[in-house]
Amino acid sequence: MSKKRSLSALGATLLAGVTLATMVAPAANAAPASTPAASTSAAQLIKLYSKVGDFQWATGTQQPIGGANNLELTTVTLQADAEKRAALLEVVPREGNFFNLKVVKGSQEECLAAYSPPAAVTYLGQDKCDKTSALWSQPSSGVFRSADGWYLTNQSVVYGSSTRFNMSKDSADAAEFIDANVGESLSATGSFDGDNAQRATIKGTGAANAPITIKNTAGEVVASGTADDNGAFSIPITAPNKGGVYALNVTQTVDGTESAAVKVDLDYGKAVAISTPANNADHTAGEVAMTGTGTPGGTITVFDNAGSTPIGNATVNASGAWALNTSALNAAEHKLEVKQLSKGNNTTTSTITLNPGGTVTPPAPGIGFEVTTPKNDSTIETSDKQVTFTGRGNPGSKVTIMNGARTIGSVASVPASGNWSFTATMNYADYNLTAYNKKVPTGAVTSQQPLHITVIDATAARPFVISTPANNSTVETTDKSVRFSGTGNAGGKVTIMNSSRNIGTADVDQNGQWSFTATMNYADYDLTAYYKKVPAGAVTSQQALKITVTPGQLGFAIGSPATGTTVDKGNISFTGTGKAGSTVTIFLNSSKRGSAITAADGTWTVPVTVNTPGQYDFTVYYKANPTDASAPSVEHSLTVR
């Protein structure tokens, strides 16, 4: 009986491309030698792969083991050639129940054998296949018996780990061990999803839990992943954003060693190209007829203004052609960018310039007619009854301000700056005036505006008044800001106090108006308003002011994205404000795309997904109370690129 010893006769450096079904048991824990024999498939090939090095066939040192038969074993090492193929271990059926374990390498064919050279010591090595020592049978699972009574067995095989073969003349239970690392071959294929926005995928099988690496032809890693417990993997590939075949190499790493590469070609089709118009072509004005080529099924979008404004869309037909008419363009220079989104989320771009260097002078905008001072419904304090009127208008136009049928004043011709003014003498009174503008001084009136003003004596005493907030009122505010306003004598000073704390101070302006805004907590306040007719003088009047400040409700509004703007495809977040607890729902045509309940702080967010570029008209419904039978709606248009 010989001692058990670990040998590398088939090499711990070897990787099997398929499970050694006819030589080893496939389970993690092999059945004992007494289990029923496994059947041997005729002419089944088992590929052995070496991790490193050129192909070598070397017989190692004979190692005496001792024991009853003075067993000596020979180490056999198989290493890879340029194709990473060490050899083929072929199970070749013979007559009766015998078969060969043939090692095939080029024209060299030998079989594993248990044989005795002239020294009468038995070895495990290779010999001619017709020798008795190279004939094996399989009396039980995992056990092989040579024709002259030697046993070659394996103790266990775990996929991805070492399998131990042993050899003994005594019995199948006492033998020398030969270690072999059993792995899985690597396979990989590429595919595309029917949705252009989805990335291509490389799928395949390899060793369980093996790291998978995908590189381009330059050796750069473009994707990676890990095989699952069954050896399967599926890895998305980031598009190269160019046309043609994307050549990739897929490898797996087992026991720290990277395998030979499996080549996978992903054909992304043709990059977008513009056939007409030609680059630097002239364009007078209007739509642009464009044609080109690309990948069938690809979506085409044409952009103007450095890629910010979409002006046309098309789909590449089955023949690989596309055609469209853009929105109308003027005769200035336009740099058009054509983008194609095709299979595998691959984006390619082509550009042309129309009317290079061309410019278009826009017409000068009209200034329009406006009275800037005094404001409508304002009070003018003056000690000499002089009131100055100012405004804006188109140069050369005529301005006239009337009190009924009486002319208050006029400007015969607005100067080139567009600014006009005149001063009129007016009694202390209330006036409902009308301001007229004639674009052509001798022509018809082209614009008119009502103007209500009150002219008062600046030297007359004017009572101190708090207009807002009213006494004993409740002020609702979302940001704790409270506006105080009122009237008094021009030049006077107003101070509002909360006991000894100054809430705010304001000076009365020349129109007798005063105001300021203070930040206040949500609470009840007993305030006192002090008024000084002369700022540096004594207090001439004071008033009690009792108010309650409470949180207000935000009105419904869409904050972003603004209507009429351009956004990127994918997830679009609609945000805005509204009454806490109100509901916001967004529809695209009759399809509900999302909804939300307004938060306690008056804000809401509704995510909407749009994956295809184009013009979209959304409808946003708002219910102040979720139980309301109907909801007002707002139309909201966006361009998705």
C-alpha positions as CSV (number, residue, x, y, z in Angstrom):
1,M,0.0,0.0,0.0
2,S,1.4,3.4,-0.9
3,K,1.3,6.7,0.9
4,K,-1.0,9.5,-0.4
5,R,0.9,12.4,-1.9
6,S,-0.1,15.4,-3.9
7,L,1.3,15.5,-7.4
8,S,0.9,17.8,-10.4
9,A,0.7,15.1,-13.0
10,L,-2.1,16.9,-14.8
11,G,-1.0,20.2,-13.2
12,A,-2.8,22.5,-10.8
13,T,-2.1,25.1,-13.5
14,L,-4.6,23.5,-15.8
15,L,-8.2,24.8,-16.5
16,A,-10.8,22.4,-18.0
17,G,-13.1,24.0,-20.6
18,V,-15.9,21.6,-19.8
19,T,-16.8,19.5,-16.8
20,L,-14.7,16.3,-16.7
21,A,-17.9,14.3,-16.8
22,T,-16.3,11.0,-17.7
23,M,-13.3,11.3,-15.4
24,V,-14.5,13.1,-12.4
25,A,-17.7,13.4,-10.4
26,P,-19.6,16.7,-11.0
27,A,-20.8,17.2,-7.4
28,A,-19.0,19.2,-4.7
29,N,-18.7,16.0,-2.6
30,A,-17.9,13.0,-4.7
31,A,-19.7,9.7,-4.1
32,P,-17.6,6.9,-2.6
33,A,-15.9,4.5,-5.0
34,S,-18.6,1.9,-4.5
35,T,-21.3,4.0,-6.2
36,P,-22.6,2.8,-9.7
37,A,-20.3,3.5,-12.6
38,A,-20.9,6.5,-14.8
39,S,-21.4,5.9,-18.5
40,T,-18.6,6.9,-20.9
41,S,-19.6,8.8,-24.0
42,A,-17.9,7.6,-27.2
43,A,-15.1,9.9,-28.5
44,Q,-15.9,12.6,-26.0
45,L,-13.3,15.4,-26.0
46,I,-12.2,17.2,-22.8
47,K,-10.2,20.3,-23.3
48,L,-7.5,21.2,-20.8
49,Y,-6.3,24.8,-20.7
50,S,-3.1,26.0,-19.1
51,K,-3.1,29.5,-17.6
52,V,0.3,30.7,-18.8
53,G,3.3,30.0,-21.1
54,D,3.9,28.3,-24.4
55,F,2.9,24.7,-25.0
56,Q,5.2,22.3,-23.2
57,W,5.1,18.5,-22.7
58,A,7.5,17.6,-20.0
59,T,8.0,14.5,-17.9
60,G,9.1,15.4,-14.4
61,T,11.3,13.6,-11.9
62,Q,10.3,10.1,-10.9
63,Q,9.5,10.2,-7.3
64,P,9.8,6.9,-5.2
65,I,6.9,6.7,-2.7
66,G,7.6,3.4,-1.0
67,G,5.0,1.1,0.3
68,A,4.3,-2.5,-0.5
69,N,4.8,-2.0,-4.2
70,N,7.6,0.6,-4.0
71,L,5.5,2.9,-6.1
72,E,7.2,5.7,-8.1
73,L,5.2,8.4,-10.0
74,T,6.1,10.7,-12.8
75,T,5.1,14.3,-12.9
76,V,3.5,15.4,-16.2
77,T,3.0,19.1,-17.0
78,L,0.9,20.4,-19.9
79,Q,1.1,24.1,-20.6
80,A,-0.6,26.3,-23.2
81,D,0.4,27.1,-26.8
82,A,-0.4,30.5,-28.4
83,E,-4.1,29.6,-28.4
84,K,-4.0,28.7,-24.7
85,R,-4.7,25.1,-25.6
86,A,-2.6,22.7,-23.8
87,A,-3.9,19.4,-25.2
88,L,-7.0,17.4,-25.8
89,L,-7.7,14.6,-23.4
90,E,-9.8,12.3,-25.4
91,V,-11.8,9.3,-24.1
92,V,-11.4,6.7,-26.8
93,P,-13.5,3.5,-26.5
94,R,-11.7,0.2,-27.0
95,E,-12.9,-3.3,-27.4
96,G,-14.8,-4.7,-24.5
97,N,-15.0,-2.4,-21.4
98,F,-11.6,-0.7,-22.0
99,F,-10.8,2.8,-23.3
100,N,-7.8,5.1,-23.7
101,L,-7.2,8.4,-22.1
102,K,-5.5,9.9,-25.1
103,V,-3.4,13.1,-25.0
104,V,-3.5,14.8,-28.4
105,K,-1.1,17.6,-29.3
106,G,-0.6,18.1,-33.1
107,S,0.7,14.9,-34.6
108,Q,1.9,13.6,-31.2
109,E,-0.6,11.2,-29.7
110,E,0.0,9.3,-26.5
111,C,-2.2,8.0,-23.8
112,L,-2.0,8.2,-20.0
113,A,-0.6,4.9,-18.7
114,A,0.4,3.1,-15.6
115,Y,3.5,1.2,-16.8
116,S,6.7,-0.4,-15.7
117,P,9.9,0.4,-17.4
118,P,12.9,-2.0,-17.2
119,A,13.5,-1.0,-13.6
120,A,10.3,-2.7,-12.7
121,V,8.9,0.4,-11.0
122,T,5.4,1.5,-11.9
123,Y,4.9,5.1,-13.2
124,L,1.9,7.2,-14.1
125,G,2.8,9.0,-17.4
126,Q,2.3,8.6,-21.1
127,D,2.9,5.6,-23.4
128,K,1.8,4.3,-26.7
129,C,-2.0,3.9,-26.9
130,D,-2.0,0.3,-27.9
131,K,0.0,-0.8,-24.8
132,T,-1.8,-2.7,-22.1
133,S,-0.7,-0.1,-19.6
134,A,-2.7,2.5,-21.5
135,L,-6.0,0.6,-21.4
136,W,-8.5,1.7,-18.7
137,S,-11.9,0.6,-17.5
138,Q,-14.4,2.3,-15.2
139,P,-15.6,-0.1,-12.6
140,S,-17.3,2.7,-10.5
141,S,-17.9,6.4,-10.6
142,G,-14.7,8.4,-10.3
143,V,-12.5,5.2,-10.5
144,F,-10.4,4.1,-13.5
145,R,-8.6,0.7,-13.5
146,S,-5.8,-0.1,-15.9
147,A,-5.7,-3.4,-17.7
148,D,-2.8,-4.6,-15.5
149,G,-4.6,-3.7,-12.2
150,W,-3.5,-0.2,-11.4
151,Y,-6.2,2.3,-10.1
152,L,-6.5,6.0,-11.1
153,T,-9.2,7.7,-9.0
154,N,-10.4,11.1,-8.0
155,Q,-11.5,12.0,-4.5
156,S,-13.7,15.0,-5.2
157,V,-14.3,17.7,-7.8
158,V,-15.6,21.2,-7.1
159,Y,-16.2,23.4,-10.1
160,G,-13.5,26.1,-10.1
161,S,-11.3,24.3,-7.6
162,S,-8.8,21.3,-7.5
163,T,-9.7,17.8,-8.3
164,R,-7.4,15.1,-6.9
165,F,-6.6,12.0,-8.9
166,N,-4.8,9.1,-7.1
167,M,-3.1,5.9,-8.3
168,S,-2.6,2.6,-6.4
169,K,-1.8,-1.0,-7.2
170,D,-3.4,-2.1,-4.0
171,S,-7.0,-0.8,-4.2
172,A,-9.1,2.2,-5.3
173,D,-9.0,3.4,-1.7
174,A,-5.2,3.8,-1.3
175,A,-3.5,5.7,-4.0
176,E,-1.3,8.7,-4.9
177,F,-3.0,12.0,-5.7
178,I,-2.8,14.1,-8.8
179,D,-4.3,17.6,-8.5
180,A,-6.2,19.3,-11.4
181,N,-8.0,22.6,-11.3
182,V,-11.4,22.3,-12.9
183,G,-13.0,25.4,-14.4
184,E,-15.6,26.5,-16.9
185,S,-15.0,27.7,-20.5
186,L,-16.0,31.3,-21.3
187,S,-18.6,32.1,-23.9
188,A,-20.0,35.6,-24.7
189,T,-22.4,37.2,-27.3
190,G,-23.6,40.7,-27.8
191,S,-27.2,42.0,-28.4
192,F,-29.2,45.2,-28.7
193,D,-32.6,46.1,-27.1
194,G,-35.5,47.2,-29.3
195,D,-35.4,50.6,-27.5
196,N,-32.7,52.9,-28.9
197,A,-32.3,54.4,-25.4
198,Q,-31.2,51.1,-23.9
199,R,-27.5,50.1,-24.0
200,A,-26.2,47.0,-25.7
201,T,-25.6,44.0,-23.6
202,I,-22.9,41.3,-23.6
203,K,-24.2,38.1,-22.1
204,G,-22.5,34.7,-21.6
205,T,-21.3,32.0,-19.2
206,G,-18.1,31.3,-17.4
207,A,-16.9,30.2,-14.0
208,A,-19.2,30.8,-11.1
209,N,-18.6,34.2,-9.4
210,A,-15.6,34.9,-11.7
211,P,-14.8,38.6,-12.4
212,I,-15.7,39.4,-16.1
213,T,-13.7,42.1,-17.9
214,I,-14.5,43.7,-21.2
215,K,-11.8,45.7,-23.1
216,N,-11.6,47.5,-26.4
217,T,-8.9,46.8,-28.9
218,A,-6.7,49.4,-27.3
219,G,-6.7,47.3,-24.1
220,E,-8.9,49.8,-22.2
221,V,-11.5,48.4,-19.8
222,V,-15.0,49.6,-21.0
223,A,-17.2,47.4,-18.8
224,S,-16.9,44.8,-16.1
225,G,-19.1,42.6,-13.9
226,T,-19.2,39.3,-12.1
227,A,-20.7,36.0,-13.1
228,D,-23.5,34.7,-10.8
229,D,-23.5,31.4,-8.9
230,N,-24.3,29.5,-12.1
231,G,-21.6,31.2,-14.1
232,A,-24.0,33.5,-16.1
233,F,-23.4,37.2,-16.6
234,S,-25.0,40.1,-18.4
235,I,-23.1,43.4,-18.7
236,P,-24.4,46.6,-20.3
237,I,-22.0,48.4,-22.7
238,T,-21.6,52.1,-22.9
239,A,-22.0,53.2,-26.5
240,P,-18.9,54.4,-28.3
241,N,-20.9,57.2,-29.9
242,K,-19.6,56.5,-33.3
243,G,-20.7,54.3,-36.2
244,G,-19.4,50.8,-37.2
245,V,-18.4,47.7,-35.4
246,Y,-17.2,48.1,-31.9
247,A,-14.7,45.2,-31.3
248,L,-14.5,44.0,-27.7
249,N,-12.5,41.3,-25.9
250,V,-14.2,39.5,-23.0
251,T,-12.1,37.6,-20.3
252,Q,-12.7,36.0,-17.0
253,T,-10.3,35.7,-14.1
254,V,-10.1,32.5,-12.2
255,D,-7.6,32.0,-9.3
256,G,-6.0,35.3,-10.1
257,T,-5.3,34.4,-13.7
258,E,-7.0,36.1,-16.7
259,S,-8.3,33.7,-19.3
260,A,-8.0,33.9,-23.1
261,A,-10.2,36.6,-24.6
262,V,-13.5,35.8,-26.4
263,K,-14.1,38.3,-29.2
264,V,-17.5,40.0,-29.4
265,D,-18.3,42.5,-32.2
266,L,-21.2,45.0,-31.6
267,D,-22.3,46.5,-34.9
268,Y,-23.8,50.0,-34.0
269,G,-24.7,50.6,-37.6
270,K,-24.0,53.7,-39.6
271,A,-23.2,57.1,-38.1
272,V,-25.5,60.0,-39.0
273,A,-24.5,61.8,-42.2
274,I,-26.0,64.9,-44.0
275,S,-26.5,64.5,-47.7
276,T,-28.2,67.9,-48.4
277,P,-27.8,70.8,-48.1
278,A,-24.0,70.9,-48.6
279,N,-21.8,72.5,-46.0
280,N,-21.5,76.3,-46.4
281,A,-24.6,76.4,-48.7
282,D,-26.6,79.6,-49.1
283,H,-30.1,79.8,-47.7
284,T,-32.4,82.8,-48.3
285,A,-35.0,82.3,-45.6
286,G,-37.7,79.8,-44.6
287,E,-37.6,76.1,-44.0
288,V,-34.5,74.0,-44.8
289,A,-35.1,70.7,-46.7
290,M,-32.5,68.2,-45.3
291,T,-31.7,64.6,-46.2
292,G,-29.1,62.1,-45.0
293,T,-28.3,58.6,-44.0
294,G,-28.0,56.7,-40.7
295,T,-28.9,53.5,-38.9
296,P,-32.4,52.1,-39.6
297,G,-34.7,53.0,-36.8
298,G,-32.5,55.8,-35.5
299,T,-34.1,59.0,-34.4
300,I,-32.9,62.2,-36.0
301,T,-33.0,65.7,-34.3
302,V,-31.7,68.8,-35.9
303,F,-30.6,71.7,-33.6
304,D,-29.8,75.3,-34.1
305,N,-28.2,77.9,-31.8
306,A,-25.3,75.7,-30.6
307,G,-27.5,72.7,-30.1
308,S,-30.0,74.5,-27.8
309,T,-33.0,74.8,-30.2
310,P,-34.5,71.7,-31.9
311,I,-35.9,72.7,-35.3
312,G,-36.7,69.3,-36.9
313,N,-37.2,65.5,-36.3
314,A,-37.2,62.4,-38.4
315,T,-36.7,58.6,-38.2
316,V,-34.2,56.7,-40.3
317,N,-36.1,54.3,-42.6
318,A,-35.3,50.7,-43.3
319,S,-33.0,51.7,-46.2
320,G,-30.9,53.8,-43.9
321,A,-32.2,57.2,-45.3
322,W,-33.9,60.1,-43.6
323,A,-35.5,63.4,-44.7
324,L,-37.1,66.4,-43.0
325,N,-38.0,70.1,-43.3
326,T,-36.8,72.3,-40.4
327,S,-38.6,75.2,-38.9
328,A,-38.2,78.5,-40.7
329,L,-34.8,80.1,-40.5
330,N,-33.7,83.6,-41.5
331,A,-30.9,84.4,-43.9
332,A,-28.3,84.8,-41.2
333,E,-25.5,82.2,-40.5
334,H,-26.8,79.1,-38.9
335,K,-24.7,76.2,-37.6
336,L,-27.0,73.1,-37.7
337,E,-26.2,70.1,-35.6
338,V,-27.8,66.8,-36.6
339,K,-27.9,64.1,-33.8
340,Q,-28.9,60.5,-34.3
341,L,-29.9,58.3,-31.4
342,S,-29.6,54.7,-32.6
343,K,-29.5,51.2,-31.1
344,G,-27.5,50.7,-28.0
345,N,-28.0,54.4,-26.9
346,N,-25.4,55.3,-29.5
347,T,-25.4,59.1,-30.4
348,T,-23.6,60.3,-33.5
349,T,-23.4,63.9,-34.7
350,S,-22.9,65.7,-38.0
351,T,-22.9,69.5,-38.6
352,I,-23.1,71.9,-41.4
353,T,-23.1,75.7,-41.7
354,L,-25.6,77.7,-43.8
355,N,-24.9,81.2,-45.0
356,P,-21.4,81.4,-43.4
357,G,-20.7,84.9,-42.2
358,G,-24.2,86.1,-43.0
359,T,-26.1,88.5,-40.7
360,V,-29.6,89.9,-40.4
361,T,-30.2,93.3,-38.9
362,P,-33.3,93.1,-36.7
363,P,-35.7,96.0,-36.9
364,A,-35.4,98.6,-34.2
365,P,-38.0,97.8,-31.5
366,G,-40.7,100.4,-30.9
367,I,-40.3,102.1,-27.5
368,G,-44.1,102.3,-26.9
369,F,-45.9,105.1,-25.0
370,E,-45.7,105.4,-21.2
371,V,-46.3,108.0,-18.5
372,T,-43.6,107.3,-15.8
373,T,-44.4,110.2,-13.4
374,P,-46.7,110.9,-11.8
375,K,-48.0,107.4,-11.3
376,N,-51.7,106.6,-11.8
377,D,-53.7,107.0,-8.6
378,S,-50.9,108.9,-6.9
379,T,-50.9,112.1,-4.7
380,I,-48.5,115.0,-5.5
381,E,-47.6,117.4,-2.8
382,T,-46.4,120.7,-4.1
383,S,-46.1,124.2,-2.5
384,D,-46.2,126.1,-5.8
385,K,-48.8,124.0,-7.8
386,Q,-46.2,122.9,-10.2
387,V,-46.5,119.3,-11.4
388,T,-43.9,117.6,-13.7
389,F,-45.0,114.9,-16.2
390,T,-42.4,112.5,-17.7
391,G,-42.5,109.4,-19.8
392,R,-41.3,107.4,-22.8
393,G,-42.4,107.4,-26.5
394,N,-41.3,106.8,-30.0
395,P,-39.0,109.6,-31.3
396,G,-41.0,112.2,-33.3
397,S,-44.3,111.3,-31.8
398,K,-46.6,113.8,-30.0
399,V,-47.7,113.7,-26.4
400,T,-50.7,115.6,-25.0
401,I,-52.3,115.3,-21.5
402,M,-55.9,116.5,-21.2
403,N,-58.3,117.3,-18.4
404,G,-61.5,116.7,-20.2
405,A,-61.4,119.2,-23.1
406,R,-58.6,121.3,-21.5
407,T,-55.0,120.7,-22.4
408,I,-52.7,120.4,-19.3
409,G,-49.6,120.3,-21.4
410,S,-47.9,118.7,-24.4
411,V,-44.7,117.7,-26.2
412,A,-44.8,118.4,-29.9
413,S,-42.1,115.9,-30.8
414,V,-40.5,113.3,-28.6
415,P,-36.7,113.6,-28.8
416,A,-34.4,110.9,-30.3
417,S,-33.8,109.5,-26.8
418,G,-37.4,108.6,-26.5
419,N,-37.7,110.5,-23.2
420,W,-40.3,113.3,-22.9
421,S,-41.3,115.7,-20.1
422,F,-43.1,119.0,-19.3
423,T,-44.2,120.9,-16.2
424,A,-47.8,122.2,-15.7
425,T,-49.4,124.6,-13.2
426,M,-52.3,122.8,-11.5
427,N,-54.7,123.7,-8.7
428,Y,-54.9,121.7,-5.5
429,A,-57.6,119.2,-6.6
430,D,-58.4,115.7,-7.7
431,Y,-57.9,115.0,-11.5
432,N,-59.0,112.4,-14.0
433,L,-56.6,113.0,-16.9
434,T,-56.0,111.3,-20.2
435,A,-52.6,111.1,-21.8
436,Y,-52.7,110.9,-25.7
437,N,-49.9,109.8,-28.0
438,K,-49.7,110.4,-31.8
439,K,-47.0,108.5,-33.6
440,V,-47.4,111.0,-36.4
441,P,-47.9,114.4,-34.8
442,T,-50.5,115.5,-37.4
443,G,-52.1,112.1,-37.6
444,A,-54.6,110.2,-35.5
445,V,-54.2,109.2,-31.9
446,T,-52.4,105.9,-31.7
447,S,-52.4,105.3,-27.9
448,Q,-54.0,106.8,-24.8
449,Q,-53.8,106.2,-21.1
450,P,-56.0,107.2,-18.1
451,L,-54.1,109.1,-15.4
452,H,-55.8,109.8,-12.0
453,I,-53.8,112.1,-9.6
454,T,-54.5,114.3,-6.6
455,V,-52.6,117.5,-6.2
456,I,-52.3,118.8,-2.6
457,D,-50.7,121.7,-0.8
458,A,-47.4,120.5,0.7
459,T,-47.5,123.2,3.4
460,A,-50.9,122.1,4.7
461,A,-51.1,119.8,7.7
462,R,-51.9,116.2,6.7
463,P,-53.2,113.7,9.2
464,F,-51.1,110.6,10.1
465,V,-52.8,107.4,8.8
466,I,-51.9,103.7,9.0
467,S,-53.4,102.1,5.9
468,T,-52.1,98.6,6.2
469,P,-52.3,96.4,8.2
470,A,-55.6,97.5,9.7
471,N,-56.0,97.6,13.5
472,N,-57.2,94.3,15.0
473,S,-56.5,92.5,11.7
474,T,-54.9,89.1,10.9
475,V,-51.9,89.2,8.6
476,E,-51.2,85.9,6.6
477,T,-47.6,85.6,5.4
478,T,-45.7,82.6,4.1
479,D,-42.3,84.1,4.9
480,K,-43.0,86.1,8.1
481,S,-42.8,89.5,6.2
482,V,-45.3,92.1,7.1
483,R,-45.7,95.4,5.1
484,F,-46.7,98.6,7.0
485,S,-47.9,101.6,4.9
486,G,-49.8,104.8,5.2
487,T,-49.8,108.6,4.7
488,G,-48.5,111.7,6.5
489,N,-46.9,115.0,5.8
490,A,-44.0,115.0,3.4
491,G,-40.7,114.8,5.4
492,G,-42.4,113.3,8.5
493,K,-41.0,110.2,10.2
494,V,-42.9,107.0,11.3
495,T,-41.7,104.5,13.9
496,I,-43.6,101.4,15.0
497,M,-42.6,99.8,18.3
498,N,-43.3,96.5,20.0
499,S,-42.9,97.7,23.6
500,S,-39.2,98.7,23.6
501,R,-38.3,96.9,20.3
502,N,-38.2,98.9,17.1
503,I,-40.3,97.0,14.4
504,G,-39.4,99.5,11.7
505,T,-39.0,103.1,10.6
506,A,-40.0,105.0,7.4
507,D,-39.8,108.6,6.1
508,V,-42.9,110.2,4.5
509,D,-42.0,110.8,0.8
510,Q,-42.9,113.9,-1.3
511,N,-46.2,112.4,-2.2
512,G,-47.2,111.9,1.5
513,Q,-46.7,108.2,1.4
514,W,-44.7,106.0,3.7
515,S,-44.0,102.2,4.0
516,F,-41.6,99.6,5.2
517,T,-41.5,95.8,5.5
518,A,-40.6,94.0,8.7
519,T,-39.9,90.3,9.5
520,M,-42.1,89.2,12.4
521,N,-42.8,85.9,14.1
522,Y,-46.1,84.2,14.0
523,A,-47.8,85.7,17.1
524,D,-50.1,88.3,18.5
525,Y,-48.8,91.9,18.7
526,D,-49.8,95.1,20.6
527,L,-47.9,97.7,18.7
528,T,-47.6,101.5,18.9
529,A,-47.0,103.7,15.9
530,Y,-45.3,107.0,16.6
531,Y,-45.4,110.0,14.1
532,K,-43.1,113.0,14.0
533,K,-44.1,115.8,11.6
534,V,-40.5,117.1,11.9
535,P,-38.1,114.1,12.0
536,A,-35.8,115.8,14.6
537,G,-38.7,117.1,16.7
538,A,-41.1,115.7,19.2
539,V,-43.7,113.0,18.6
540,T,-46.8,114.7,17.3
541,S,-49.1,111.7,17.1
542,Q,-49.3,108.1,18.1
543,Q,-51.7,105.2,17.4
544,A,-52.2,101.7,18.9
545,L,-52.0,98.9,16.3
546,K,-53.1,95.4,17.3
547,I,-52.4,92.6,14.8
548,T,-52.0,88.8,14.6
549,V,-49.4,87.3,12.2
550,T,-50.1,83.8,10.9
551,P,-48.7,81.5,8.3
552,G,-50.2,82.1,4.9
553,Q,-50.9,79.6,2.1
554,L,-48.8,79.8,-1.1
555,G,-50.7,80.2,-4.3
556,F,-50.5,77.6,-7.0
557,A,-47.6,78.1,-9.3
558,I,-45.2,76.0,-11.5
559,G,-41.6,76.9,-10.7
560,S,-39.6,74.7,-13.0
561,P,-39.1,73.8,-15.7
562,A,-40.5,77.0,-17.2
563,T,-43.0,76.6,-20.0
564,G,-41.5,77.0,-23.4
565,T,-38.1,75.8,-22.4
566,T,-35.9,72.9,-23.5
567,V,-35.0,70.0,-21.2
568,D,-33.0,66.8,-21.5
569,K,-34.8,63.5,-22.0
570,G,-35.2,61.1,-19.1
571,N,-36.5,62.1,-15.7
572,I,-38.1,65.6,-15.7
573,S,-38.9,67.1,-12.2
574,F,-41.9,69.5,-12.2
575,T,-41.8,71.6,-9.1
576,G,-43.9,74.4,-7.7
577,T,-46.0,75.8,-4.9
578,G,-49.5,75.6,-3.7
579,K,-51.8,75.2,-0.7
580,A,-50.6,72.6,1.8
581,G,-52.5,69.3,1.2
582,S,-53.6,70.3,-2.3
583,T,-53.1,67.8,-5.2
584,V,-51.2,68.3,-8.4
585,T,-51.6,65.9,-11.3
586,I,-49.8,66.0,-14.7
587,F,-51.2,64.6,-17.9
588,L,-49.8,64.2,-21.4
589,N,-52.8,64.0,-23.7
590,S,-55.0,61.5,-21.9
591,S,-52.2,59.7,-20.2
592,K,-51.6,60.5,-16.5
593,R,-47.8,60.9,-16.0
594,G,-47.6,61.6,-12.3
595,S,-49.1,63.3,-9.3
596,A,-48.2,64.7,-5.8
597,I,-49.6,66.2,-2.7
598,T,-48.4,69.6,-1.7
599,A,-46.2,69.5,1.4
600,A,-46.7,71.5,4.6
601,D,-44.3,74.1,3.5
602,G,-46.3,74.7,0.3
603,T,-44.0,73.0,-2.1
604,W,-44.6,70.0,-4.5
605,T,-42.6,67.9,-6.9
606,V,-43.9,65.6,-9.6
607,P,-41.4,63.4,-11.5
608,V,-42.2,62.7,-15.2
609,T,-40.2,60.4,-17.5
610,V,-39.9,61.2,-21.2
611,N,-37.3,59.2,-23.2
612,T,-38.1,60.4,-26.8
613,P,-37.0,63.9,-28.0
614,G,-39.8,66.2,-29.3
615,Q,-42.4,68.9,-28.5
616,Y,-44.7,68.0,-25.6
617,D,-47.8,69.8,-24.3
618,F,-48.5,68.8,-20.7
619,T,-51.7,69.7,-18.7
620,V,-51.2,70.4,-15.0
621,Y,-54.3,70.0,-12.9
622,Y,-54.5,71.6,-9.4
623,K,-57.0,70.8,-6.7
624,A,-56.9,73.1,-3.7
625,N,-58.9,70.5,-1.8
626,P,-58.5,66.9,-2.8
627,T,-62.3,66.4,-2.4
628,D,-63.1,69.1,-5.0
629,A,-65.2,67.7,-7.9
630,S,-63.2,69.5,-10.6
631,A,-59.7,70.9,-10.9
632,P,-58.4,74.0,-12.7
633,S,-55.7,73.2,-15.2
634,V,-52.6,74.9,-16.8
635,E,-51.1,74.1,-20.2
636,H,-47.3,73.7,-20.0
637,S,-45.3,73.2,-23.1
638,L,-41.7,71.7,-23.2
639,T,-39.2,70.7,-25.8
640,V,-37.4,67.5,-24.9
641,R,-34.0,66.9,-26.6
